[in-house]
Structure formats: structure tokens, C-alpha cells
């Protein structure tokens, strides 16, 4: 089969999911047409799609990397624009979850689907085989299910579901596009009700509701227990339901009730729609989309729903800390403690974990090819740190199995179905779990299945593993060239050197600075390039204030100036290195992390990267070249334009630094100026290192030379006065404090070159000296010291 290239995508259905899928396609630079019915209420027949596109700009969390990119989505309607489908390589149908409506739509669009195009239905649980039966014979081999999770931008899981007629290469092609093109993690599910993640996840939610009601626990306490403490999404159970939408949750429950019965699912008796959910649906409280569900916000206050009164009461109850301590214990000890807990919260935790293990084991063979697909579906679709089988295996396979079976025999479980025979006998029992170095258990085959190997996964050097799998880890992979407590310098191929920061949150202290300087020396001597990549999030939260405070206390401000001067020297060393330096950014790149990134020759950033200079939050100014970068880029942009006034080019950079603006995506960071048009934005986090190494090699092979050092003009006194004039009104109006005004004035002083005439030519070293002076003047200021101490003690910025 020829190479599958996606030049354009059509999304059918401008509802919540359809519009947000279209938004994510735009995030990934994929041209997209959003279709819906013709609008009978407006002269513009595209009105339904157009309104959905406009609404994307208002949603929180934002489905768009840059809100204005909503305008790149082309609205259309079936009556006037069906011919446009001929130009689409992928068509994603995402209309309401009605089998008859979807089939009717397929009949209308089938004549317009291009030869070679893939048609996929985004459904949370309808039968893909039944949907495909409505298609012409010629189109059935190119039809499948594609299930995005809500919200599509942020949730990594996509389930792909084949019909008996789907050609295997079609699924391979779609998996490659969804992985590299959209940054998603793909699991292939069997065509069973609600597939894998929702089948397990909704059963888990129903179990959670059942056990919470049985033990009399409130929704806020349950969310506290089932969030980060349990290694799951921080939103817990009920806040997650509110985000997904209670109507969506009810639909998925209805699908299970309709498609299953007591014979096909022994847990069927626990699938009744909970009374509280029925009540909220009747009230029209559908969760986040209606601003009320299990919880609602009123101003800054959070309230939780109370079924008895059908009203909202103040929320905020927390779990008993004794269970928080239990949940920090090793897995085997943790489960034993919970099983024998006397309090309702501990009994609740054991019950929901046991029910989850029980359900997953009973249904593994029917819904998934192997245990890996089930565990990864729950991690990627429901925000779990571990899938149910991973936790079970870590805690001791046979010991936990025995506890579950004892509860089944005692009538404590949701149903009396015994654990499958493979749990107690055969390879899984003998080897202590479903995940082994050679693969994960496939109960249908009675063997351990290796991971699916497609060419796209060669781009994931460290593909996300499951517990027990034999997979290389970045901490020890490759050949180590140098390693100490702060940094590891290593290589995978003896061609590109990789620098991985090891400090907590990858903060930059003196040891990291020294290591980066060493990395440049080694790269220039023996390698084609240098990649700064630390393996996981964040890229770096900036300067390590805790590491430098002892030096400040012992030697005063002179010690801080020395530390800042060395950081600045290393930043310039990265910028002017004789080999290409590439920052591979994922997650937060704040303060010094941002400065590290902008001083590399190139940046390769994961789409979900959050970049900014945030030093004002602790009462400081950027001190490792961040302001120098803004001033230089402003001068370069001005020189490339027809104007000579620096102020318009400085204004955005000044505002970003003075207000600690952080790009909420790599795309927004590019708009702010922390990423350039030449930098790469990578949709999939696990492809970041591959792309960064390839970028370094490509630059080297193209004959890379570092930029020449140049003087550049600054705004001088006049531009500084203009900036300060705007700040006076903000201070006098109470929008910023006197100390904020002082810090912003120092930022303006550095950006404009200090006490010089407009147009004066300066060097980077000159501006960096001004940065150091400003930084050191603030580090001794009592209000800045109060901000630093506040941040170190509470993790939150202090306003003073």
C-alpha cells in the first residue's frame, strides 16, 4: 500500500467532541474542515459550525494552543460542501451517539469519500461493526473506529477499533498518523461495548459510587482519596466526571446497560444508573459544561451536590491523613493495610481497588488483546499512574489474587464470578504477573504478547513501558561520558552528546551550570552537536534558589553575582558553541529554564510546553540573559522591518517579563517570542529526543556555524521613560504594588540599555552586566527576600 499522507482532514459534527478534535488538528498544523447540518435559523448555512468554532476560543482548559488559530478551521455544511470531502485523506465522524443517525450520515457522504481516504467514527462505545454495515462494500476496508478522549488536546489516549472488513494496513497507517501527527498514544481495542478504557473506567466509577454510598462518604472526600493519593488524575472521580460531562457518562452507562446483560457480564447488576446521576441529569446539571454537576463553583468557593436536599453545600472535606500515609507505603503493605482497615475510608479504598482488579481479570480476554493494552488504556485515558494489573503485580500476584478470591467467596464483591483460571495456574501464576520482559499476557492465546512494532515507534527511543517489561530507561541508556550528582552527559550513537539535568525539578544550580559548560566543551571536541534533554518533565523550573542561598548567607551578594556571572557565561557559551546546541523542551521551562532554552541554537518543543520568564514572582528579574535575549531579538526584528522605533518590538517582551507571562502551549510561546518560527513543535512527547538528535545532525550536516557576535541598538532613556510612564498609572491605580513597580522599572532599565541615548549600540555582555546589577540589588531587598521565603515555604507567590 502506498504512503498515507494526510493533507487535509474533515471532521463531521461540530458538537463538543467534534469541534475540539478539529481544534487539536489545527494545533498540530493539520488543515481541517468542520462539517455540520445546514443552519436553518440563519442566512449563513455554516452557522452551526461557525458558532462552534467561535466557542472554542472561550473554553477552559483551552482546546487551542493559540486561541486565534480557531480561525484556521474551515466551517462547512453537508448541503453545500459535500464535494470538499473529496479532498480529505481522513474523515472523522463525531456526531451524536446514535447508531441510526451515524448510518444515515454515512449513506449521504459515501459517494464523496476519496479513493484511499480513511473514514473513522469517533464513538465512545457503539459497535463499529454495526456502523460499518451501512457503508458500501468498497468503503468498508477503509472504515474503523477512532475514540478520542475528552478533552482531545490533553488526553493522550486514542482507541482504534477494527471491523472484520478493515484492512490491517489501514489501522497501521492511522496509528502512525495519530501517533506522530497528533501526539497520541494508541491502543487497539476489540469491538465490544465501550471498548477498553470506558468499559473498565465506567465500571470503576459505578463501583466508586456504590461503595461511597454504602460507606457514607461525601464526594469531596472520595475525590481526595481517589486523586493523586491513589496515583490517579488529580481531579479524582467526581470532578473528572464533571469535566467529561455527566450526559456523556450517562450515555456510556446506557450503552453498557443496552449492549450487555447478566450472561455477557456477571457485574451487570451493578450497572444501574445511580440515583444521584439521574437527579443531576433531570436538573440539567451536566458538569463543567453547565457550570454545575457533582460540584459547582460560586466565585472562589466550591460547593458539592447533596442528594438528600437536591442542593449544593460547601465542599472542602478532606480524607483522614492516616489513609494518606497508608497510600505511601509499598504496594504489598499498602493493600494489606487497606484490606484490614476498620475505618470506612480504608474499607472504601480496598473495595474499589479489589473491584477493579476483579473486573479487569474477568473481562481481559473479551475486551483487549493483552494486559498491556488494558493497563495503558487506563493510564492514558483515565490518568492512572499504574494500570490495575501493574498495581496487582507489584503488590504480589498470588497474594493479591488470594485476597480477591476470599472476598468473592465471602460475598463481599459486586458479583460472585470467580477469577479466571489463568490467574492461579499456568505462566502468569508461575512468573508472578501478566507483564514479563518478553511481553504481556494474552489470555486468548495463552502467551505473552510482545509490543506491536510499527515504523512509527522507531521515533520513540524510550517508549513508555509497563511494569515488568524489559525496556531501556534513559537514566542508564547509551554510553555515559560524564556523570555527577547534577548532570549526566551521554550519547546513544557517538555522534550527538546529550546533557540530562538530574537535580530536583531540573533546577539550575552551580553544579548544573558547570555541567552544561563541560557539555559544550565535550561536544565541540568530539561530537556533531549537543542536545539538552532531561528525560521527563519539567525541562527546568529555573535557578535553584535553595542551592545558592547558603552562599549568599555566607559571603553576601558578591557570591550571588559570581553565580549569575557564571550562568550568563555558560548561556553565551551555548549560543556561540561551534556545534549546534538544541534544547529539547517538555513541560515547564521557567526562569533560568527559559533562558537556557532561548540561548541554544535551536529549540525542539513538545506541544504541551509552558515557557516563560517568571522571576518577578519571587521579586527578582531574569538574571541569566533572559532580558538580554528580549532586547537583542527586539533589535533584530526592528532591523528586519521598515521602522526604526524599538518600542513596538520591545513592548511584548517587556510585558511578558514584567507580568511573568508563560506560554500555555509551545504555539503560544512562539507567539510571545520564546520560540522562533525555525524551532520545531513536536506533538508526541516520546518523539522529542529523536527529533532533537535529528535536528542537531541536520544542522551539523548542513555546515552549521554559530552566529557572529554583533552589537545591536537599544531604546535608551526615551523608551525607558515611555515604559515607566505606563507603569505609573498601574501603580497609582492599585493594579501593581510599589515593589512590583520597582522591579518592572529595573526590567525596563535593562531592556533599554540603561542611561544611554536611543540607538546606542551595545553588546550582550553589557546588558548582562546590567541584569546582574539589577538582580543583585533585588536579592538584598527585604520585600524580595520575603517573596523568596514565601515561595520556598509554600510554593505560592507572595504579593507584597
Secondary structure in CASP SS format (residue, H / E / C, confidence):
PFRMAT SS
TARGET T0000
AUTHOR 0000-0000-0000
METHOD secondary structure of the structure
MODEL  1
X C 1.00
X C 1.00
X C 1.00
X C 1.00
X C 1.00
X C 1.00
X C 1.00
X C 1.00
X E 1.00
X E 1.00
X E 1.00
X E 1.00
X C 1.00
X C 1.00
X C 1.00
X H 1.00
X H 1.00
X H 1.00
X H 1.00
X H 1.00
X H 1.00
X H 1.00
X H 1.00
X H 1.00
X H 1.00
X H 1.00
X H 1.00
X C 1.00
X C 1.00
X C 1.00
X C 1.00
X E 1.00
X E 1.00
X E 1.00
X E 1.00
X E 1.00
X C 1.00
X C 1.00
X C 1.00
X C 1.00
X C 1.00
X C 1.00
X C 1.00
X C 1.00
X C 1.00
X C 1.00
X H 1.00
X H 1.00
X H 1.00
X H 1.00
X H 1.00
X H 1.00
X H 1.00
X H 1.00
X H 1.00
X H 1.00
X C 1.00
X C 1.00
X C 1.00
X C 1.00
X C 1.00
X C 1.00
X C 1.00
X C 1.00
X C 1.00
X C 1.00
X H 1.00
X H 1.00
X H 1.00
X H 1.00
X H 1.00
X H 1.00
X C 1.00
X E 1.00
X E 1.00
X E 1.00
X E 1.00
X H 1.00
X H 1.00
X H 1.00
X H 1.00
X H 1.00
X H 1.00
X H 1.00
X H 1.00
X H 1.00
X H 1.00
X C 1.00
X C 1.00
X E 1.00
X E 1.00
X E 1.00
X E 1.00
X C 1.00
X C 1.00
X C 1.00
X C 1.00
X C 1.00
X H 1.00
X H 1.00
X H 1.00
X H 1.00
X H 1.00
X H 1.00
X H 1.00
X H 1.00
X H 1.00
X H 1.00
X H 1.00
X H 1.00
X H 1.00
X H 1.00
X C 1.00
X C 1.00
X C 1.00
X C 1.00
X C 1.00
X E 1.00
X E 1.00
X E 1.00
X E 1.00
X C 1.00
X C 1.00
X C 1.00
X C 1.00
X C 1.00
X C 1.00
X H 1.00
X H 1.00
X H 1.00
X H 1.00
X H 1.00
X C 1.00
X C 1.00
X C 1.00
X C 1.00
X H 1.00
X H 1.00
X H 1.00
X H 1.00
X C 1.00
X C 1.00
X E 1.00
X E 1.00
X E 1.00
X E 1.00
X E 1.00
X E 1.00
X C 1.00
X C 1.00
X C 1.00
X C 1.00
X C 1.00
X C 1.00
X C 1.00
X C 1.00
X E 1.00
X E 1.00
X E 1.00
X E 1.00
X E 1.00
X C 1.00
X C 1.00
X C 1.00
X C 1.00
X C 1.00
X C 1.00
X H 1.00
X H 1.00
X H 1.00
X H 1.00
X H 1.00
X H 1.00
X H 1.00
X H 1.00
X H 1.00
X H 1.00
X H 1.00
X H 1.00
X H 1.00
X H 1.00
X C 1.00
X C 1.00
X C 1.00
X E 1.00
X E 1.00
X E 1.00
X E 1.00
X E 1.00
X C 1.00
X C 1.00
X C 1.00
X C 1.00
X C 1.00
X C 1.00
X C 1.00
X H 1.00
X H 1.00
X H 1.00
X H 1.00
X H 1.00
X H 1.00
X H 1.00
X H 1.00
X H 1.00
X H 1.00
X H 1.00
X H 1.00
X H 1.00
X H 1.00
X H 1.00
X H 1.00
X H 1.00
X H 1.00
X H 1.00
X C 1.00
X C 1.00
X C 1.00
X H 1.00
X H 1.00
X H 1.00
X H 1.00
X H 1.00
X H 1.00
X H 1.00
X C 1.00
X C 1.00
X H 1.00
X H 1.00
X H 1.00
X C 1.00
X C 1.00
X C 1.00
X C 1.00
X C 1.00
X C 1.00
X C 1.00
X H 1.00
X H 1.00
X H 1.00
X H 1.00
X H 1.00
X H 1.00
X H 1.00
X C 1.00
X H 1.00
X H 1.00
X H 1.00
X H 1.00
X H 1.00
X H 1.00
X H 1.00
X H 1.00
X H 1.00
X H 1.00
X H 1.00
X H 1.00
X H 1.00
X H 1.00
X C 1.00
X C 1.00
X C 1.00
X C 1.00
X C 1.00
X C 1.00
X C 1.00
X C 1.00
X H 1.00
X H 1.00
X H 1.00
X C 1.00
X C 1.00
X C 1.00
X C 1.00
X H 1.00
X H 1.00
X H 1.00
X H 1.00
X H 1.00
X H 1.00
X H 1.00
X H 1.00
X C 1.00
X C 1.00
X C 1.00
X C 1.00
X E 1.00
X H 1.00
X H 1.00
X H 1.00
X C 1.00
X E 1.00
X C 1.00
X C 1.00
X E 1.00
X E 1.00
X E 1.00
X E 1.00
X C 1.00
X C 1.00
X E 1.00
X E 1.00
X E 1.00
X E 1.00
X E 1.00
X E 1.00
X C 1.00
X C 1.00
X C 1.00
X C 1.00
X E 1.00
X E 1.00
X E 1.00
X E 1.00
X C 1.00
X C 1.00
X C 1.00
X C 1.00
X C 1.00
X C 1.00
X H 1.00
X H 1.00
X H 1.00
X H 1.00
X H 1.00
X H 1.00
X C 1.00
X C 1.00
X C 1.00
X C 1.00
X H 1.00
X H 1.00
X H 1.00
X H 1.00
X H 1.00
X H 1.00
X H 1.00
X H 1.00
X H 1.00
X C 1.00
X C 1.00
X C 1.00
X C 1.00
X H 1.00
X H 1.00
X H 1.00
X H 1.00
X H 1.00
X H 1.00
X H 1.00
X H 1.00
X H 1.00
X H 1.00
X H 1.00
X H 1.00
X H 1.00
X H 1.00
X H 1.00
X H 1.00
X H 1.00
X H 1.00
X H 1.00
X H 1.00
X H 1.00
X H 1.00
X H 1.00
X H 1.00
X C 1.00
X C 1.00
X C 1.00
X H 1.00
X H 1.00
X H 1.00
X H 1.00
X H 1.00
X H 1.00
X H 1.00
X H 1.00
X H 1.00
X H 1.00
X H 1.00
X H 1.00
X C 1.00
X C 1.00
X C 1.00
X C 1.00
X C 1.00
X H 1.00
X H 1.00
X H 1.00
X H 1.00
X H 1.00
X H 1.00
X H 1.00
X C 1.00
X C 1.00
X H 1.00
X H 1.00
X H 1.00
X H 1.00
X H 1.00
X H 1.00
X H 1.00
X H 1.00
X H 1.00
X H 1.00
X H 1.00
X H 1.00
X H 1.00
X C 1.00
X C 1.00
X C 1.00
X C 1.00
X C 1.00
X C 1.00
X C 1.00
X C 1.00
X C 1.00
X C 1.00
X C 1.00
X H 1.00
X H 1.00
X H 1.00
X H 1.00
X C 1.00
X C 1.00
X H 1.00
X H 1.00
X H 1.00
X H 1.00
X H 1.00
X C 1.00
X C 1.00
X C 1.00
X E 1.00
X E 1.00
X C 1.00
X C 1.00
X E 1.00
X E 1.00
X E 1.00
X E 1.00
X C 1.00
X C 1.00
X C 1.00
X C 1.00
X E 1.00
X E 1.00
X E 1.00
X C 1.00
X C 1.00
X C 1.00
X C 1.00
X C 1.00
X H 1.00
X H 1.00
X H 1.00
X H 1.00
X H 1.00
X C 1.00
X C 1.00
X C 1.00
X C 1.00
X C 1.00
X C 1.00
X C 1.00
X C 1.00
X C 1.00
X C 1.00
X C 1.00
X C 1.00
X C 1.00
X C 1.00
X C 1.00
X C 1.00
X C 1.00
X C 1.00
X C 1.00
X E 1.00
X E 1.00
X E 1.00
X E 1.00
X E 1.00
X C 1.00
X C 1.00
X C 1.00
X E 1.00
X E 1.00
X E 1.00
X E 1.00
X E 1.00
X C 1.00
X C 1.00
X C 1.00
X C 1.00
X E 1.00
X E 1.00
X E 1.00
X E 1.00
X E 1.00
X E 1.00
X C 1.00
X C 1.00
X H 1.00
X H 1.00
X H 1.00
X C 1.00
X E 1.00
X C 1.00
X H 1.00
X H 1.00
X H 1.00
X H 1.00
X H 1.00
X H 1.00
X H 1.00
X H 1.00
X H 1.00
X H 1.00
X H 1.00
X H 1.00
X H 1.00
X H 1.00
X H 1.00
X H 1.00
X H 1.00
X C 1.00
X C 1.00
X E 1.00
X E 1.00
X E 1.00
X E 1.00
X C 1.00
X C 1.00
X C 1.00
X C 1.00
X C 1.00
X C 1.00
X C 1.00
X E 1.00
X C 1.00
X C 1.00
X E 1.00
X C 1.00
X H 1.00
X H 1.00
X H 1.00
X H 1.00
X H 1.00
X H 1.00
X H 1.00
X H 1.00
X H 1.00
X H 1.00
X H 1.00
X C 1.00
X H 1.00
X H 1.00
X H 1.00
X H 1.00
X H 1.00
X H 1.00
X H 1.00
X H 1.00
X H 1.00
X H 1.00
X H 1.00
X H 1.00
X H 1.00
X H 1.00
X H 1.00
X H 1.00
X H 1.00
X H 1.00
X H 1.00
X C 1.00
X C 1.00
X C 1.00
X C 1.00
X E 1.00
X E 1.00
X E 1.00
X E 1.00
X E 1.00
X E 1.00
X E 1.00
X E 1.00
X E 1.00
X E 1.00
X E 1.00
X C 1.00
X H 1.00
X H 1.00
X H 1.00
X H 1.00
X H 1.00
X H 1.00
X H 1.00
X H 1.00
X C 1.00
X C 1.00
X E 1.00
X E 1.00
X E 1.00
X E 1.00
X E 1.00
X E 1.00
X E 1.00
X E 1.00
X E 1.00
X E 1.00
X E 1.00
X C 1.00
X C 1.00
X H 1.00
X H 1.00
X H 1.00
X H 1.00
X C 1.00
X C 1.00
X C 1.00
X C 1.00
X C 1.00
X C 1.00
X C 1.00
X H 1.00
X H 1.00
X H 1.00
X H 1.00
X H 1.00
X H 1.00
X H 1.00
X H 1.00
X H 1.00
X H 1.00
X H 1.00
X H 1.00
X H 1.00
X H 1.00
X C 1.00
X C 1.00
X C 1.00
X C 1.00
X C 1.00
X C 1.00
X C 1.00
X H 1.00
X H 1.00
X H 1.00
X H 1.00
X H 1.00
X H 1.00
X H 1.00
X H 1.00
X H 1.00
X H 1.00
X H 1.00
X H 1.00
X C 1.00
X C 1.00
X C 1.00
X E 1.00
X C 1.00
X C 1.00
X C 1.00
X H 1.00
X H 1.00
X H 1.00
X H 1.00
X H 1.00
X H 1.00
X H 1.00
X C 1.00
X C 1.00
X C 1.00
X C 1.00
X C 1.00
X C 1.00
X C 1.00
X E 1.00
X E 1.00
X E 1.00
X C 1.00
X C 1.00
X H 1.00
X H 1.00
X H 1.00
X H 1.00
X H 1.00
X H 1.00
X H 1.00
X H 1.00
X H 1.00
X H 1.00
X H 1.00
X H 1.00
X H 1.00
X H 1.00
X H 1.00
X H 1.00
X H 1.00
X C 1.00
X C 1.00
X C 1.00
X C 1.00
X C 1.00
X C 1.00
X C 1.00
X C 1.00
X C 1.00
X C 1.00
X E 1.00
X E 1.00
X C 1.00
X C 1.00
X H 1.00
X H 1.00
X H 1.00
X H 1.00
X H 1.00
X H 1.00
X H 1.00
X H 1.00
X H 1.00
X H 1.00
X H 1.00
X H 1.00
X H 1.00
X H 1.00
X H 1.00
X H 1.00
X H 1.00
X C 1.00
X C 1.00
X C 1.00
X C 1.00
X C 1.00
X H 1.00
X H 1.00
X H 1.00
X H 1.00
X H 1.00
X H 1.00
X H 1.00
X H 1.00
X H 1.00
X H 1.00
X H 1.00
X H 1.00
X H 1.00
X H 1.00
X C 1.00
X C 1.00
X C 1.00
X C 1.00
X C 1.00
X C 1.00
X C 1.00
X C 1.00
X C 1.00
X E 1.00
X E 1.00
X C 1.00
X H 1.00
X H 1.00
X H 1.00
X H 1.00
X H 1.00
X H 1.00
X H 1.00
X H 1.00
X H 1.00
X H 1.00
X H 1.00
X H 1.00
X H 1.00
X H 1.00
X H 1.00
X H 1.00
X C 1.00
X C 1.00
X H 1.00
X H 1.00
X H 1.00
X H 1.00
X H 1.00
X H 1.00
X H 1.00
X H 1.00
X H 1.00
X H 1.00
X H 1.00
X H 1.00
X H 1.00
X C 1.00
X C 1.00
X C 1.00
X C 1.00
X C 1.00
X C 1.00
END
